Amino acid sequence: MSHPVWHEYLKLLSFFASVIGLYIVVNRKSAQADDADAADLTLFAMSFAYWIVHLVAVGAQKWISPDWDIFMLSLKWTAVISYLLTFSCALSLPMHRFSASQRQTE
């Protein structure tokens, strides 16, 4: 097994930051003002959760034997799908905020 490079440390730091971010979003104590704020928090929570799933799937690929073809294939598909879901949530958040601000001005 090779020594981890800076990218591996960055993924590990990203994992812990996502866990902390998900914890903060889920345990937020303030009252919800409206549906737009609830949707923003849901998109944030989904982004963190999908990123955690992606990092776990990528990390598991390094530890699982390559001889287990079906399991490796499912981990790769899980990593790809969770990456795309993370990207879509991250893209949806500013679009949702923009549409919510447009609705408030009308």
PDB file as gemmi writes it, atoms N, CA and C in Angstrom:
CRYST1    1.000    1.000    1.000  90.00  90.00  90.00 P 1                      
ATOM      1  N   MET A   1       0.842  -1.179   0.000  1.00  0.00           N  
ATOM      2  CA  MET A   1       0.000   0.000   0.000  1.00  0.00           C  
ATOM      3  C   MET A   1       0.882   1.234   0.000  1.00  0.00           C  
ATOM      4  N   SER A   2       0.558   2.177  -0.880  1.00  0.00           N  
ATOM      5  CA  SER A   2       1.368   3.378  -0.995  1.00  0.00           C  
ATOM      6  C   SER A   2       0.995   4.389   0.086  1.00  0.00           C  
ATOM      7  N   HIS A   3       1.874   5.322   0.277  1.00  0.00           N  
ATOM      8  CA  HIS A   3       1.611   6.374   1.255  1.00  0.00           C  
ATOM      9  C   HIS A   3       0.576   7.342   0.698  1.00  0.00           C  
ATOM     10  N   PRO A   4      -0.309   7.803   1.556  1.00  0.00           N  
ATOM     11  CA  PRO A   4      -1.322   8.750   1.075  1.00  0.00           C  
ATOM     12  C   PRO A   4      -0.685  10.068   0.645  1.00  0.00           C  
ATOM     13  N   VAL A   5      -1.173  10.602  -0.425  1.00  0.00           N  
ATOM     14  CA  VAL A   5      -0.700  11.894  -0.910  1.00  0.00           C  
ATOM     15  C   VAL A   5      -1.641  12.975  -0.396  1.00  0.00           C  
ATOM     16  N   TRP A   6      -1.370  14.209  -0.747  1.00  0.00           N  
ATOM     17  CA  TRP A   6      -2.141  15.323  -0.220  1.00  0.00           C  
ATOM     18  C   TRP A   6      -3.614  15.210  -0.583  1.00  0.00           C  
ATOM     19  N   HIS A   7      -3.925  14.586  -1.708  1.00  0.00           N  
ATOM     20  CA  HIS A   7      -5.322  14.438  -2.122  1.00  0.00           C  
ATOM     21  C   HIS A   7      -6.094  13.537  -1.161  1.00  0.00           C  
ATOM     22  N   GLU A   8      -5.440  12.515  -0.651  1.00  0.00           N  
ATOM     23  CA  GLU A   8      -6.086  11.624   0.320  1.00  0.00           C  
ATOM     24  C   GLU A   8      -6.368  12.360   1.630  1.00  0.00           C  
ATOM     25  N   TYR A   9      -5.429  13.180   2.050  1.00  0.00           N  
ATOM     26  CA  TYR A   9      -5.648  13.971   3.262  1.00  0.00           C  
ATOM     27  C   TYR A   9      -6.767  14.988   3.056  1.00  0.00           C  
ATOM     28  N   LEU A  10      -6.849  15.549   1.864  1.00  0.00           N  
ATOM     29  CA  LEU A  10      -7.910  16.499   1.554  1.00  0.00           C  
ATOM     30  C   LEU A  10      -9.281  15.815   1.579  1.00  0.00           C  
ATOM     31  N   LYS A  11      -9.360  14.589   1.065  1.00  0.00           N  
ATOM     32  CA  LYS A  11     -10.614  13.850   1.122  1.00  0.00           C  
ATOM     33  C   LYS A  11     -10.995  13.509   2.558  1.00  0.00           C  
ATOM     34  N   LEU A  12     -10.020  13.157   3.368  1.00  0.00           N  
ATOM     35  CA  LEU A  12     -10.290  12.857   4.776  1.00  0.00           C  
ATOM     36  C   LEU A  12     -10.767  14.107   5.515  1.00  0.00           C  
ATOM     37  N   LEU A  13     -10.131  15.232   5.267  1.00  0.00           N  
ATOM     38  CA  LEU A  13     -10.560  16.493   5.862  1.00  0.00           C  
ATOM     39  C   LEU A  13     -11.964  16.869   5.385  1.00  0.00           C  
ATOM     40  N   SER A  14     -12.231  16.627   4.117  1.00  0.00           N  
ATOM     41  CA  SER A  14     -13.549  16.908   3.566  1.00  0.00           C  
ATOM     42  C   SER A  14     -14.618  16.025   4.200  1.00  0.00           C  
ATOM     43  N   PHE A  15     -14.280  14.779   4.484  1.00  0.00           N  
ATOM     44  CA  PHE A  15     -15.223  13.881   5.143  1.00  0.00           C  
ATOM     45  C   PHE A  15     -15.606  14.409   6.513  1.00  0.00           C  
ATOM     46  N   PHE A  16     -14.616  14.759   7.317  1.00  0.00           N  
ATOM     47  CA  PHE A  16     -14.906  15.257   8.664  1.00  0.00           C  
ATOM     48  C   PHE A  16     -15.627  16.603   8.624  1.00  0.00           C  
ATOM     49  N   ALA A  17     -15.272  17.462   7.674  1.00  0.00           N  
ATOM     50  CA  ALA A  17     -15.973  18.744   7.540  1.00  0.00           C  
ATOM     51  C   ALA A  17     -17.432  18.523   7.144  1.00  0.00           C  
ATOM     52  N   SER A  18     -17.690  17.530   6.306  1.00  0.00           N  
ATOM     53  CA  SER A  18     -19.069  17.241   5.905  1.00  0.00           C  
ATOM     54  C   SER A  18     -19.879  16.672   7.062  1.00  0.00           C  
ATOM     55  N   VAL A  19     -19.251  15.842   7.871  1.00  0.00           N  
ATOM     56  CA  VAL A  19     -19.945  15.307   9.045  1.00  0.00           C  
ATOM     57  C   VAL A  19     -20.298  16.439  10.002  1.00  0.00           C  
ATOM     58  N   ILE A  20     -19.367  17.342  10.231  1.00  0.00           N  
ATOM     59  CA  ILE A  20     -19.624  18.484  11.108  1.00  0.00           C  
ATOM     60  C   ILE A  20     -20.700  19.388  10.512  1.00  0.00           C  
ATOM     61  N   GLY A  21     -20.622  19.635   9.212  1.00  0.00           N  
ATOM     62  CA  GLY A  21     -21.623  20.468   8.552  1.00  0.00           C  
ATOM     63  C   GLY A  21     -23.009  19.855   8.609  1.00  0.00           C  
ATOM     64  N   LEU A  22     -23.100  18.548   8.408  1.00  0.00           N  
ATOM     65  CA  LEU A  22     -24.391  17.870   8.497  1.00  0.00           C  
ATOM     66  C   LEU A  22     -24.936  17.926   9.915  1.00  0.00           C  
ATOM     67  N   TYR A  23     -24.066  17.765  10.890  1.00  0.00           N  
ATOM     68  CA  TYR A  23     -24.481  17.853  12.286  1.00  0.00           C  
ATOM     69  C   TYR A  23     -25.029  19.248  12.603  1.00  0.00           C  
ATOM     70  N   ILE A  24     -24.351  20.279  12.119  1.00  0.00           N  
ATOM     71  CA  ILE A  24     -24.793  21.648  12.373  1.00  0.00           C  
ATOM     72  C   ILE A  24     -26.138  21.924  11.705  1.00  0.00           C  
ATOM     73  N   VAL A  25     -26.293  21.478  10.468  1.00  0.00           N  
ATOM     74  CA  VAL A  25     -27.543  21.733   9.743  1.00  0.00           C  
ATOM     75  C   VAL A  25     -28.712  20.989  10.393  1.00  0.00           C  
ATOM     76  N   VAL A  26     -28.487  19.748  10.788  1.00  0.00           N  
ATOM     77  CA  VAL A  26     -29.575  18.951  11.359  1.00  0.00           C  
ATOM     78  C   VAL A  26     -29.958  19.447  12.746  1.00  0.00           C  
ATOM     79  N   ASN A  27     -28.990  19.867  13.543  1.00  0.00           N  
ATOM     80  CA  ASN A  27     -29.259  20.285  14.919  1.00  0.00           C  
ATOM     81  C   ASN A  27     -29.402  21.792  15.072  1.00  0.00           C  
ATOM     82  N   ARG A  28     -29.821  22.443  14.040  1.00  0.00           N  
ATOM     83  CA  ARG A  28     -30.027  23.887  14.097  1.00  0.00           C  
ATOM     84  C   ARG A  28     -31.231  24.186  14.984  1.00  0.00           C  
ATOM     85  N   LYS A  29     -31.057  25.084  15.925  1.00  0.00           N  
ATOM     86  CA  LYS A  29     -32.081  25.343  16.948  1.00  0.00           C  
ATOM     87  C   LYS A  29     -33.087  26.428  16.561  1.00  0.00           C  
ATOM     88  N   SER A  30     -32.766  27.261  15.582  1.00  0.00           N  
ATOM     89  CA  SER A  30     -33.659  28.389  15.283  1.00  0.00           C  
ATOM     90  C   SER A  30     -34.945  27.912  14.609  1.00  0.00           C  
ATOM     91  N   ALA A  31     -35.983  28.685  14.798  1.00  0.00           N  
ATOM     92  CA  ALA A  31     -37.278  28.351  14.209  1.00  0.00           C  
ATOM     93  C   ALA A  31     -37.241  28.636  12.706  1.00  0.00           C  
ATOM     94  N   GLN A  32     -37.936  27.816  11.943  1.00  0.00           N  
ATOM     95  CA  GLN A  32     -37.983  28.003  10.502  1.00  0.00           C  
ATOM     96  C   GLN A  32     -38.876  29.201  10.171  1.00  0.00           C  
ATOM     97  N   ALA A  33     -38.358  30.121   9.374  1.00  0.00           N  
ATOM     98  CA  ALA A  33     -39.123  31.307   9.020  1.00  0.00           C  
ATOM     99  C   ALA A  33     -40.167  30.988   7.952  1.00  0.00           C  
ATOM    100  N   ASP A  34     -39.762  30.277   6.920  1.00  0.00           N  
ATOM    101  CA  ASP A  34     -40.695  29.942   5.856  1.00  0.00           C  
ATOM    102  C   ASP A  34     -40.211  28.687   5.123  1.00  0.00           C  
ATOM    103  N   ASP A  35     -40.940  28.359   4.082  1.00  0.00           N  
ATOM    104  CA  ASP A  35     -40.607  27.157   3.319  1.00  0.00           C  
ATOM    105  C   ASP A  35     -39.286  27.295   2.572  1.00  0.00           C  
ATOM    106  N   ALA A  36     -38.922  28.508   2.184  1.00  0.00           N  
ATOM    107  CA  ALA A  36     -37.667  28.713   1.454  1.00  0.00           C  
ATOM    108  C   ALA A  36     -36.468  28.376   2.331  1.00  0.00           C  
ATOM    109  N   ASP A  37     -36.523  28.780   3.605  1.00  0.00           N  
ATOM    110  CA  ASP A  37     -35.430  28.444   4.520  1.00  0.00           C  
ATOM    111  C   ASP A  37     -35.363  26.936   4.772  1.00  0.00           C  
ATOM    112  N   ALA A  38     -36.500  26.310   4.885  1.00  0.00           N  
ATOM    113  CA  ALA A  38     -36.530  24.859   5.089  1.00  0.00           C  
ATOM    114  C   ALA A  38     -35.960  24.141   3.879  1.00  0.00           C  
ATOM    115  N   ALA A  39     -36.267  24.631   2.689  1.00  0.00           N  
ATOM    116  CA  ALA A  39     -35.724  24.014   1.476  1.00  0.00           C  
ATOM    117  C   ALA A  39     -34.213  24.223   1.386  1.00  0.00           C  
ATOM    118  N   ASP A  40     -33.743  25.403   1.785  1.00  0.00           N  
ATOM    119  CA  ASP A  40     -32.296  25.649   1.798  1.00  0.00           C  
ATOM    120  C   ASP A  40     -31.583  24.693   2.744  1.00  0.00           C  
ATOM    121  N   LEU A  41     -32.121  24.519   3.942  1.00  0.00           N  
ATOM    122  CA  LEU A  41     -31.509  23.603   4.902  1.00  0.00           C  
ATOM    123  C   LEU A  41     -31.545  22.164   4.405  1.00  0.00           C  
ATOM    124  N   THR A  42     -32.624  21.797   3.736  1.00  0.00           N  
ATOM    125  CA  THR A  42     -32.714  20.442   3.184  1.00  0.00           C  
ATOM    126  C   THR A  42     -31.680  20.233   2.088  1.00  0.00           C  
ATOM    127  N   LEU A  43     -31.502  21.231   1.225  1.00  0.00           N  
ATOM    128  CA  LEU A  43     -30.490  21.113   0.169  1.00  0.00           C  
ATOM    129  C   LEU A  43     -29.080  21.047   0.755  1.00  0.00           C  
ATOM    130  N   PHE A  44     -28.821  21.838   1.797  1.00  0.00           N  
ATOM    131  CA  PHE A  44     -27.524  21.760   2.464  1.00  0.00           C  
ATOM    132  C   PHE A  44     -27.303  20.376   3.072  1.00  0.00           C  
ATOM    133  N   ALA A  45     -28.300  19.864   3.767  1.00  0.00           N  
ATOM    134  CA  ALA A  45     -28.177  18.547   4.395  1.00  0.00           C  
ATOM    135  C   ALA A  45     -27.985  17.459   3.352  1.00  0.00           C  
ATOM    136  N   MET A  46     -28.709  17.542   2.244  1.00  0.00           N  
ATOM    137  CA  MET A  46     -28.553  16.550   1.182  1.00  0.00           C  
ATOM    138  C   MET A  46     -27.169  16.627   0.557  1.00  0.00           C  
ATOM    139  N   SER A  47     -26.645  17.835   0.382  1.00  0.00           N  
ATOM    140  CA  SER A  47     -25.297  17.982  -0.184  1.00  0.00           C  
ATOM    141  C   SER A  47     -24.257  17.327   0.708  1.00  0.00           C  
ATOM    142  N   PHE A  48     -24.337  17.598   2.010  1.00  0.00           N  
ATOM    143  CA  PHE A  48     -23.387  16.996   2.940  1.00  0.00           C  
ATOM    144  C   PHE A  48     -23.533  15.475   2.980  1.00  0.00           C  
ATOM    145  N   ALA A  49     -24.761  14.995   3.020  1.00  0.00           N  
ATOM    146  CA  ALA A  49     -24.991  13.552   3.122  1.00  0.00           C  
ATOM    147  C   ALA A  49     -24.514  12.830   1.861  1.00  0.00           C  
ATOM    148  N   TYR A  50     -24.810  13.377   0.684  1.00  0.00           N  
ATOM    149  CA  TYR A  50     -24.355  12.740  -0.554  1.00  0.00           C  
ATOM    150  C   TYR A  50     -22.832  12.766  -0.663  1.00  0.00           C  
ATOM    151  N   TRP A  51     -22.213  13.843  -0.199  1.00  0.00           N  
ATOM    152  CA  TRP A  51     -20.748  13.907  -0.259  1.00  0.00           C  
ATOM    153  C   TRP A  51     -20.123  12.884   0.696  1.00  0.00           C  
ATOM    154  N   ILE A  52     -20.727  12.684   1.849  1.00  0.00           N  
ATOM    155  CA  ILE A  52     -20.237  11.667   2.775  1.00  0.00           C  
ATOM    156  C   ILE A  52     -20.348  10.284   2.142  1.00  0.00           C  
ATOM    157  N   VAL A  53     -21.474  10.007   1.489  1.00  0.00           N  
ATOM    158  CA  VAL A  53     -21.643   8.710   0.810  1.00  0.00           C  
ATOM    159  C   VAL A  53     -20.601   8.549  -0.281  1.00  0.00           C  
ATOM    160  N   HIS A  54     -20.338   9.601  -1.028  1.00  0.00           N  
ATOM    161  CA  HIS A  54     -19.318   9.535  -2.087  1.00  0.00           C  
ATOM    162  C   HIS A  54     -17.938   9.215  -1.514  1.00  0.00           C  
ATOM    163  N   LEU A  55     -17.568   9.918  -0.457  1.00  0.00           N  
ATOM    164  CA  LEU A  55     -16.241   9.693   0.118  1.00  0.00           C  
ATOM    165  C   LEU A  55     -16.115   8.305   0.734  1.00  0.00           C  
ATOM    166  N   VAL A  56     -17.175   7.800   1.334  1.00  0.00           N  
ATOM    167  CA  VAL A  56     -17.133   6.442   1.886  1.00  0.00           C  
ATOM    168  C   VAL A  56     -16.997   5.418   0.759  1.00  0.00           C  
ATOM    169  N   ALA A  57     -17.709   5.622  -0.339  1.00  0.00           N  
ATOM    170  CA  ALA A  57     -17.624   4.695  -1.468  1.00  0.00           C  
ATOM    171  C   ALA A  57     -16.234   4.719  -2.104  1.00  0.00           C  
ATOM    172  N   VAL A  58     -15.656   5.898  -2.244  1.00  0.00           N  
ATOM    173  CA  VAL A  58     -14.308   6.002  -2.806  1.00  0.00           C  
ATOM    174  C   VAL A  58     -13.282   5.389  -1.857  1.00  0.00           C  
ATOM    175  N   GLY A  59     -13.440   5.634  -0.565  1.00  0.00           N  
ATOM    176  CA  GLY A  59     -12.517   5.057   0.409  1.00  0.00           C  
ATOM    177  C   GLY A  59     -12.629   3.546   0.487  1.00  0.00           C  
ATOM    178  N   ALA A  60     -13.845   3.029   0.360  1.00  0.00           N  
ATOM    179  CA  ALA A  60     -14.035   1.573   0.415  1.00  0.00           C  
ATOM    180  C   ALA A  60     -13.424   0.887  -0.792  1.00  0.00           C  
ATOM    181  N   GLN A  61     -13.344   1.571  -1.917  1.00  0.00           N  
ATOM    182  CA  GLN A  61     -12.729   0.978  -3.106  1.00  0.00           C  
ATOM    183  C   GLN A  61     -11.250   0.688  -2.893  1.00  0.00           C  
ATOM    184  N   LYS A  62     -10.607   1.453  -2.045  1.00  0.00           N  
ATOM    185  CA  LYS A  62      -9.182   1.240  -1.789  1.00  0.00           C  
ATOM    186  C   LYS A  62      -8.939   0.061  -0.860  1.00  0.00           C  
ATOM    187  N   TRP A  63      -9.939  -0.299  -0.050  1.00  0.00           N  
ATOM    188  CA  TRP A  63      -9.763  -1.352   0.936  1.00  0.00           C  
ATOM    189  C   TRP A  63     -10.326  -2.705   0.500  1.00  0.00           C  
ATOM    190  N   ILE A  64     -11.235  -2.699  -0.469  1.00  0.00           N  
ATOM    191  CA  ILE A  64     -11.869  -3.930  -0.921  1.00  0.00           C  
ATOM    192  C   ILE A  64     -10.986  -4.593  -1.969  1.00  0.00           C  
ATOM    193  N   SER A  65     -10.934  -5.899  -1.925  1.00  0.00           N  
ATOM    194  CA  SER A  65     -10.140  -6.659  -2.887  1.00  0.00           C  
ATOM    195  C   SER A  65     -10.695  -6.474  -4.295  1.00  0.00           C  
ATOM    196  N   PRO A  66      -9.821  -6.231  -5.276  1.00  0.00           N  
ATOM    197  CA  PRO A  66     -10.307  -6.051  -6.649  1.00  0.00           C  
ATOM    198  C   PRO A  66     -10.893  -7.339  -7.245  1.00  0.00           C  
ATOM    199  N   ASP A  67     -10.713  -8.449  -6.572  1.00  0.00           N  
ATOM    200  CA  ASP A  67     -11.270  -9.705  -7.072  1.00  0.00           C  
ATOM    201  C   ASP A  67     -12.786  -9.753  -6.927  1.00  0.00           C  
ATOM    202  N   TRP A  68     -13.348  -8.938  -6.083  1.00  0.00           N  
ATOM    203  CA  TRP A  68     -14.792  -8.908  -5.885  1.00  0.00           C  
ATOM    204  C   TRP A  68     -15.393  -7.953  -6.924  1.00  0.00           C  
ATOM    205  N   ASP A  69     -15.583  -8.433  -8.112  1.00  0.00           N  
ATOM    206  CA  ASP A  69     -15.978  -7.580  -9.227  1.00  0.00           C  
ATOM    207  C   ASP A  69     -17.330  -6.909  -9.011  1.00  0.00           C  
ATOM    208  N   ILE A  70     -18.315  -7.659  -8.573  1.00  0.00           N  
ATOM    209  CA  ILE A  70     -19.655  -7.099  -8.414  1.00  0.00           C  
ATOM    210  C   ILE A  70     -19.665  -6.026  -7.325  1.00  0.00           C  
ATOM    211  N   PHE A  71     -18.966  -6.289  -6.220  1.00  0.00           N  
ATOM    212  CA  PHE A  71     -18.935  -5.317  -5.130  1.00  0.00           C  
ATOM    213  C   PHE A  71     -18.183  -4.055  -5.550  1.00  0.00           C  
ATOM    214  N   MET A  72     -17.086  -4.218  -6.278  1.00  0.00           N  
ATOM    215  CA  MET A  72     -16.334  -3.053  -6.755  1.00  0.00           C  
ATOM    216  C   MET A  72     -17.160  -2.239  -7.748  1.00  0.00           C  
ATOM    217  N   LEU A  73     -17.899  -2.925  -8.600  1.00  0.00           N  
ATOM    218  CA  LEU A  73     -18.731  -2.230  -9.566  1.00  0.00           C  
ATOM    219  C   LEU A  73     -19.838  -1.441  -8.861  1.00  0.00           C  
ATOM    220  N   SER A  74     -20.429  -2.039  -7.839  1.00  0.00           N  
ATOM    221  CA  SER A  74     -21.473  -1.319  -7.106  1.00  0.00           C  
ATOM    222  C   SER A  74     -20.897  -0.125  -6.347  1.00  0.00           C  
ATOM    223  N   LEU A  75     -19.683  -0.251  -5.820  1.00  0.00           N  
ATOM    224  CA  LEU A  75     -19.043   0.894  -5.157  1.00  0.00           C  
ATOM    225  C   LEU A  75     -18.738   2.010  -6.151  1.00  0.00           C  
ATOM    226  N   LYS A  76     -18.303   1.642  -7.335  1.00  0.00           N  
ATOM    227  CA  LYS A  76     -18.013   2.662  -8.348  1.00  0.00           C  
ATOM    228  C   LYS A  76     -19.287   3.386  -8.779  1.00  0.00           C  
ATOM    229  N   TRP A  77     -20.360   2.629  -8.986  1.00  0.00           N  
ATOM    230  CA  TRP A  77     -21.624   3.257  -9.355  1.00  0.00           C  
ATOM    231  C   TRP A  77     -22.162   4.122  -8.219  1.00  0.00           C  
ATOM    232  N   THR A  78     -22.004   3.672  -6.998  1.00  0.00           N  
ATOM    233  CA  THR A  78     -22.436   4.475  -5.854  1.00  0.00           C  
ATOM    234  C   THR A  78     -21.656   5.776  -5.788  1.00  0.00           C  
ATOM    235  N   ALA A  79     -20.352   5.709  -6.021  1.00  0.00           N  
ATOM    236  CA  ALA A  79     -19.519   6.912  -6.002  1.00  0.00           C  
ATOM    237  C   ALA A  79     -19.928   7.885  -7.108  1.00  0.00           C  
ATOM    238  N   VAL A  80     -20.194   7.371  -8.295  1.00  0.00           N  
ATOM    239  CA  VAL A  80     -20.570   8.245  -9.409  1.00  0.00           C  
ATOM    240  C   VAL A  80     -21.929   8.891  -9.158  1.00  0.00           C  
ATOM    241  N   ILE A  81     -22.905   8.092  -8.753  1.00  0.00           N  
ATOM    242  CA  ILE A  81     -24.250   8.629  -8.540  1.00  0.00           C  
ATOM    243  C   ILE A  81     -24.273   9.625  -7.385  1.00  0.00           C  
ATOM    244  N   SER A  82     -23.571   9.324  -6.298  1.00  0.00           N  
ATOM    245  CA  SER A  82     -23.554  10.266  -5.171  1.00  0.00           C  
ATOM    246  C   SER A  82     -22.803  11.545  -5.531  1.00  0.00           C  
ATOM    247  N   TYR A  83     -21.784  11.454  -6.377  1.00  0.00           N  
ATOM    248  CA  TYR A  83     -21.093  12.658  -6.843  1.00  0.00           C  
ATOM    249  C   TYR A  83     -22.028  13.536  -7.666  1.00  0.00           C  
ATOM    250  N   LEU A  84     -22.780  12.909  -8.561  1.00  0.00           N  
ATOM    251  CA  LEU A  84     -23.720  13.668  -9.381  1.00  0.00           C  
ATOM    252  C   LEU A  84     -24.848  14.273  -8.541  1.00  0.00           C  
ATOM    253  N   LEU A  85     -25.309  13.543  -7.535  1.00  0.00           N  
ATOM    254  CA  LEU A  85     -26.344  14.084  -6.656  1.00  0.00           C  
ATOM    255  C   LEU A  85     -25.813  15.247  -5.824  1.00  0.00           C  
ATOM    256  N   THR A  86     -24.557  15.159  -5.373  1.00  0.00           N  
ATOM    257  CA  THR A  86     -23.941  16.263  -4.646  1.00  0.00           C  
ATOM    258  C   THR A  86     -23.851  17.496  -5.535  1.00  0.00           C  
ATOM    259  N   PHE A  87     -23.432  17.289  -6.770  1.00  0.00           N  
ATOM    260  CA  PHE A  87     -23.312  18.396  -7.719  1.00  0.00           C  
ATOM    261  C   PHE A  87     -24.674  19.020  -7.990  1.00  0.00           C  
ATOM    262  N   SER A  88     -25.694  18.200  -8.147  1.00  0.00           N  
ATOM    263  CA  SER A  88     -27.025  18.746  -8.432  1.00  0.00           C  
ATOM    264  C   SER A  88     -27.574  19.521  -7.237  1.00  0.00           C  
ATOM    265  N   CYS A  89     -27.310  19.051  -6.016  1.00  0.00           N  
ATOM    266  CA  CYS A  89     -27.759  19.800  -4.830  1.00  0.00           C  
ATOM    267  C   CYS A  89     -27.000  21.115  -4.703  1.00  0.00           C  
ATOM    268  N   ALA A  90     -25.705  21.082  -4.967  1.00  0.00           N  
ATOM    269  CA  ALA A  90     -24.906  22.306  -4.882  1.00  0.00           C  
ATOM    270  C   ALA A  90     -25.323  23.302  -5.961  1.00  0.00           C  
ATOM    271  N   LEU A  91     -25.744  22.811  -7.107  1.00  0.00           N  
ATOM    272  CA  LEU A  91     -26.212  23.690  -8.174  1.00  0.00           C  
ATOM    273  C   LEU A  91     -27.626  24.195  -7.897  1.00  0.00           C  
ATOM    274  N   SER A  92     -28.444  23.392  -7.253  1.00  0.00           N  
ATOM    275  CA  SER A  92     -29.830  23.767  -6.978  1.00  0.00           C  
ATOM    276  C   SER A  92     -29.950  24.819  -5.885  1.00  0.00           C  
ATOM    277  N   LEU A  93     -29.005  24.864  -4.971  1.00  0.00           N  
ATOM    278  CA  LEU A  93     -29.102  25.807  -3.858  1.00  0.00           C  
ATOM    279  C   LEU A  93     -29.108  27.267  -4.319  1.00  0.00           C  
ATOM    280  N   PRO A  94     -28.148  27.728  -5.130  1.00  0.00           N  
ATOM    281  CA  PRO A  94     -28.230  29.129  -5.562  1.00  0.00           C  
ATOM    282  C   PRO A  94     -29.429  29.395  -6.475  1.00  0.00           C  
ATOM    283  N   MET A  95     -29.800  28.394  -7.283  1.00  0.00           N  
ATOM    284  CA  MET A  95     -30.971  28.591  -8.143  1.00  0.00           C  
ATOM    285  C   MET A  95     -32.242  28.717  -7.309  1.00  0.00           C  
ATOM    286  N   HIS A  96     -32.333  27.944  -6.234  1.00  0.00           N  
ATOM    287  CA  HIS A  96     -33.497  28.034  -5.360  1.00  0.00           C  
ATOM    288  C   HIS A  96     -33.537  29.378  -4.646  1.00  0.00           C  
ATOM    289  N   ARG A  97     -32.388  29.840  -4.179  1.00  0.00           N  
ATOM    290  CA  ARG A  97     -32.352  31.151  -3.509  1.00  0.00           C  
ATOM    291  C   ARG A  97     -32.739  32.272  -4.465  1.00  0.00           C  
ATOM    292  N   PHE A  98     -32.289  32.163  -5.705  1.00  0.00           N  
ATOM    293  CA  PHE A  98     -32.634  33.173  -6.704  1.00  0.00           C  
ATOM    294  C   PHE A  98     -34.134  33.169  -6.977  1.00  0.00           C  
ATOM    295  N   SER A  99     -34.717  31.987  -7.131  1.00  0.00           N  
ATOM    296  CA  SER A  99     -36.161  31.921  -7.391  1.00  0.00           C  
ATOM    297  C   SER A  99     -36.964  32.379  -6.173  1.00  0.00           C  
ATOM    298  N   ALA A 100     -36.482  32.088  -4.967  1.00  0.00           N  
ATOM    299  CA  ALA A 100     -37.175  32.546  -3.765  1.00  0.00           C  
ATOM    300  C   ALA A 100     -37.121  34.065  -3.654  1.00  0.00           C  
ATOM    301  N   SER A 101     -35.993  34.664  -4.013  1.00  0.00           N  
ATOM    302  CA  SER A 101     -35.914  36.130  -3.965  1.00  0.00           C  
ATOM    303  C   SER A 101     -36.774  36.757  -5.045  1.00  0.00           C  
ATOM    304  N   GLN A 102     -36.903  36.092  -6.178  1.00  0.00           N  
ATOM    305  CA  GLN A 102     -37.786  36.598  -7.237  1.00  0.00           C  
ATOM    306  C   GLN A 102     -39.242  36.557  -6.801  1.00  0.00           C  
ATOM    307  N   ARG A 103     -39.633  35.490  -6.075  1.00  0.00           N  
ATOM    308  CA  ARG A 103     -40.999  35.372  -5.611  1.00  0.00           C  
ATOM    309  C   ARG A 103     -41.335  36.431  -4.556  1.00  0.00           C  
ATOM    310  N   GLN A 104     -40.333  36.794  -3.738  1.00  0.00           N  
ATOM    311  CA  GLN A 104     -40.572  37.794  -2.692  1.00  0.00           C  
ATOM    312  C   GLN A 104     -40.735  39.192  -3.269  1.00  0.00           C  
ATOM    313  N   THR A 105     -40.072  39.473  -4.382  1.00  0.00           N  
ATOM    314  CA  THR A 105     -40.162  40.799  -4.970  1.00  0.00           C  
ATOM    315  C   THR A 105     -41.458  40.987  -5.766  1.00  0.00           C  
ATOM    316  N   GLU A 106     -42.108  39.902  -6.133  1.00  0.00           N  
ATOM    317  CA  GLU A 106     -43.354  40.006  -6.903  1.00  0.00           C  
ATOM    318  C   GLU A 106     -44.529  40.352  -6.053  1.00  0.00           C  
TER     319      GLU A 106                                                      
END                                                                             
